Amino acid sequence: MKIVALSLTLLFVSLMGLAQENQGIQIKVTIDNVTSDEGQVLAGLHTADTFMKGAGFQNTVRAIENGKVTFTFDNVIPGTYAIMALHDANENNRMDYQENGMPKESYGMSGNDMSYGPPTFEMAKFEVKEEDLELSIRF
């Protein structure tokens, strides 16, 4: 009887773990205007606390095929977020700048605001509610 109870307990705990892994929203992102297949695209999902301060709380690196990249952020809980993406052409895992401070590599963010000056969380933010999202980012 103890073995049956222990087996059922382990099964229940395993199923709970699987259910928790699948909680949250999926955000699918497409970038279809990458200027070349050279290098990789780095992308991060950010909150206001991490935006423009380094890595996001979820990050991904993807190869480019025919000028296009698709990636997902899984198990995102409802809230306010922004996505930043960079075409890291030389694969040095960072943004490269010209002598005047302008970026050498293409970048984009959710909201697709192409204002002059550095991006802000307010320009890039979006809401995650109860349904999966599909977003398009333009470089």
N, C-alpha and C positions, 0 to 999 in steps of 0.2 A: 504494500500500500504506500509506503514511503517512497518507493522508486517511482510509482505512478504519479504521486503528488509532485515529486521533484522534477520529473519529466515534463509535466504540464506547466509547472512554474517556469522552467527554462524555455519552453516553447512560447509562453506568454511574453516573457521578457524579450525574446528574440523578435517576436512580431511587433512589440512596442517600439523596439529600436528601429525596425524597418519603417514603421509608420512615422517616426520622428524624422528620419532621414528625408522623407518625401514631403515634409511640411514646408510651406512657403510658396512663393511665387517664382516662376521662371521668366527671365527677361532675355529675349532673343534679340541680338543686335546684328545688323548688316551694314557693312561699309562697302560700297560698290564703285568708288571712284579713286582707288589707290593708284598712283601714277606709274608704278612698276611692281613687278613681282619680286624685286630685290629686297632682301631683308625680311622683316617680320612686323606684325602689328602688336603693340602692347596696349592693353586696355585695363582700366580699373573702375570698379563700382565704388563710389564715394558717398560719404555723408558730409554735412557741412564741416564737421571736425577734421576730416582728412583731405578735403578738396584743396588742391594745389600745395599740399604739404608732404607729398611722398606717395607711397603706395596706398591703394584703396584697401577696403576690408575684404574685397574679393578681387583677384587679378587674374589675367589670362594673357598668354602669348600665342599668336596664331600665324601660320604661314599664309602667304598671299597666293591666290590662284586666279589668273586672268583678271587681275586688278580688283579682286573681291575677297572679302573676309566675312565669315559668319561665326559668331560665338554666343554662348549663353552664360548667364549668371543664374545659378540654381539656389533654391531654398531661401529666397529673399523675403524677409518679413515686411509687412506693410510699413510704410514710412516715406520720407522724402529723400531722394537720392539724385546723384548726377554721375554720368559716365564720361571719362576722359579717355581718348585713344590717340596713339602716336604711331606713325609709320617710321619705325626704327630701321632705316635703310642699311646702316652699317652694323647692325646687331651689337651695339655697345650698351644696350639696355638703358639709354637715357636720351633726352632731347639734346640735340646739338644746335649751337647758336652761331650766327655770323658775328663779326667784330662789333657791329652796331647794336647787338642784342636781339636782333630778329631771328626767329627760328629758321634753321636750315631744313628741317624735316617737317613734313605735313602732319597736322594734328586736327582733331575735331572733338566735339563734345555733344552730349545730348542737348537738345534744344536748337542745335545748329546755328547759334548766334555767331556771326562773323564780324562783330564789332572790333574796332581798333582797341589795342590795349590788352592786358592780360584777362583771361576768362574769369568770370566770377561764378560762385555757386548759384546765385540768383538767376543768372542767364541760362544755366544748364540744368536746373533742378526739374524733377518730375515726381509725381506721386505714384507709389505702388499701393494698390488697394487689394482687392480680392481676386483679380483675374490676371492670368499671364499676360505679358506685354511683348509686343514686337516693335522695335525702334530702328530707325535708319539714321546713321551718322554720316555726315559729309566732311571730307577733308578740304 
